[in-house]
Amino acid sequence: MAPMPFPEEQREILLDIAWQSIRHGLQHGTALKVQPEQFAPPLCDPGASFVTLHIGGQLRGCIGSLEAFRPLVSDVAANAYAAAFRDPRFVAVTQAELADLSLDISVLGKPQPLTFASEQDLLAQIRPGIDGLILEENGKRGTFLPTVWESLPDPRQFLQHLKLKAGLPPHHWSDAIRVWRYTTECFG
């Protein structure tokens, strides 16, 4: 199920919260605490988001939630802070980098399980440029947002890289692999 489109005003609110949370993190070392009850639905409703940071077109941090377990405004604030200061692939964002930082928010639709009989069957069901995927096997899990299709447009390569991200060999296959698809609304 795809997330409902957000009006421009709500997009601006979420982007502002993300930026405020990063600035708050630089000043206080914690994420911005938002009051969800001050916002209208769907911003105060449970929502899952990813916040992606770039500098000069290069990834600078990306953290998110795959499942809606807290109000969307709180999720965005927490993930913006985590993308800037807790992504284990990068050192924390500095005040000097703030002016060069760009930010995107992806709001996730509810993940839908895929049923497949083989890797080829799975590949035939994947919708390039549309689907984000969650792949899981025996406690190992990875996800790629739909925006990853821009750098990995071939479904087989997309799936191989997703397996690597989940800690599995790229050509690994077993009947224990489970996959969910989701769509996102991305803005920034």
C-alpha positions in Angstrom: 0.0 0.0 0.0 1.4 3.4 -1.0 1.5 6.3 1.5 -1.0 9.0 0.8 0.5 12.1 -0.9 1.3 14.9 1.5 0.2 18.4 0.7 3.1 20.9 0.3 2.4 22.5 3.7 2.8 19.1 5.5 6.0 18.4 3.5 7.4 21.7 4.6 6.5 20.9 8.3 8.3 17.6 8.1 11.4 19.1 6.4 11.5 21.9 9.0 11.3 19.3 11.9 14.2 17.3 10.3 16.4 20.4 10.0 15.5 21.6 13.5 16.4 18.1 14.9 19.8 18.3 13.3 20.5 21.8 14.6 19.2 20.7 18.0 21.6 17.8 17.9 24.6 20.1 17.1 23.7 22.3 20.0 22.5 19.9 22.6 23.6 16.4 21.5 20.0 15.0 21.4 17.1 14.8 18.9 14.5 17.5 18.9 11.5 16.5 21.1 8.3 17.2 19.3 4.8 17.3 20.7 2.8 15.1 18.2 -0.5 16.3 19.6 0.3 19.8 18.2 0.0 18.4 14.6 -2.9 17.3 12.5 -3.2 13.9 10.9 -1.4 12.3 9.3 1.6 14.0 10.9 0.5 12.9 14.4 -0.4 9.4 13.3 2.0 6.5 13.4 4.4 6.6 10.4 7.7 5.2 9.2 10.3 7.4 7.5 13.9 7.5 6.4 16.0 10.6 6.4 18.8 10.8 3.9 21.6 13.3 4.1 24.0 14.3 1.2 26.9 16.7 0.8 27.8 17.5 -2.8 25.7 14.6 -4.1 27.5 12.1 -1.9 25.7 10.1 0.8 26.4 11.6 4.3 23.9 9.6 6.4 20.7 7.6 6.1 18.7 6.2 9.0 15.0 5.2 9.1 12.2 3.1 10.4 10.6 0.2 8.5 7.5 0.0 10.6 5.2 2.7 11.9 5.6 2.6 15.7 5.5 6.3 16.7 3.9 9.5 15.4 5.4 10.5 12.0 6.6 13.9 13.3 8.5 12.1 16.1 9.9 9.5 13.7 11.2 12.2 11.3 12.9 14.1 14.2 14.5 10.9 15.6 15.7 9.7 12.2 17.1 13.1 11.1 19.1 13.2 14.3 20.3 9.6 13.8 21.2 10.1 10.2 23.4 13.1 11.2 25.0 11.7 14.3 24.4 7.9 14.6 24.9 6.4 11.1 27.8 4.0 11.8 29.2 4.5 8.3 30.0 8.1 9.0 31.4 10.4 11.7 28.9 12.8 13.2 27.9 15.9 11.1 29.7 19.0 12.1 28.5 22.6 12.3 30.9 23.4 9.4 29.1 20.9 7.2 25.6 22.2 7.9 25.5 24.8 5.1 26.5 22.1 2.5 24.0 19.5 3.8 21.0 18.5 1.8 18.2 16.4 3.2 15.5 14.1 1.8 12.6 12.4 3.7 11.0 9.2 2.5 7.7 8.3 4.1 7.1 4.6 3.7 3.9 2.8 2.9 3.0 -0.4 4.7 5.3 -3.2 3.6 3.5 -6.0 1.7 4.9 -9.6 1.8 5.8 -11.1 -1.6 5.1 -14.7 -2.3 7.6 -16.4 -4.7 8.7 -19.9 -5.6 12.3 -19.0 -6.7 14.7 -16.2 -7.1 13.6 -15.8 -10.8 10.0 -15.6 -9.6 10.9 -12.9 -7.2 12.9 -11.0 -9.8 9.8 -11.1 -12.1 7.7 -9.4 -9.4 10.0 -6.6 -8.5 9.0 -3.2 -9.9 12.2 -1.2 -10.8 12.0 2.4 -9.8 8.9 1.8 -7.7 9.5 -0.8 -5.0 11.6 -0.5 -1.9 12.5 -4.0 -0.6 13.1 -5.6 2.7 15.0 -8.9 2.6 15.3 -11.1 5.6 16.7 -14.5 6.4 17.5 -16.1 9.8 17.7 -12.8 11.6 19.7 -11.0 8.9 17.9 -8.1 7.3 18.5 -5.3 4.9 16.4 -2.8 3.0 16.8 -0.5 0.0 14.6 2.5 -0.6 13.1 2.9 -4.1 15.7 5.7 -4.7 18.4 3.1 -4.8 17.1 2.1 -8.2 18.8 5.2 -9.5 22.2 3.7 -8.9 21.2 0.0 -9.3 18.6 -0.1 -12.1 19.0 -3.8 -12.9 16.7 -6.0 -10.7 19.3 -8.8 -10.4 22.0 -6.4 -9.3 19.6 -4.6 -7.0 18.7 -7.9 -5.3 22.4 -9.0 -5.1 23.4 -5.7 -3.4 20.5 -6.0 -1.0 21.6 -9.5 0.0 25.1 -8.0 0.7 23.5 -5.3 2.8 21.7 -8.0 4.8 25.0 -9.8 5.4 24.4 -12.6 2.9 26.5 -13.6 -0.1 25.3 -11.9 -3.4 24.4 -15.2 -5.1 22.9 -16.8 -2.0 19.4 -18.3 -2.3 17.3 -20.4 0.1 13.7 -21.1 0.8 14.1 -19.2 4.1 14.5 -15.8 2.4 11.5 -13.5 3.0 10.9 -10.3 1.0 8.5 -7.4 1.5 7.9 -4.5 -0.9 6.9 -1.0 0.0 6.6 2.4 -1.8 7.6 5.8 -0.5 6.7 9.4 -1.0 10.1 11.2 -1.1 10.6 14.9 -0.8 13.4 17.3 0.2 
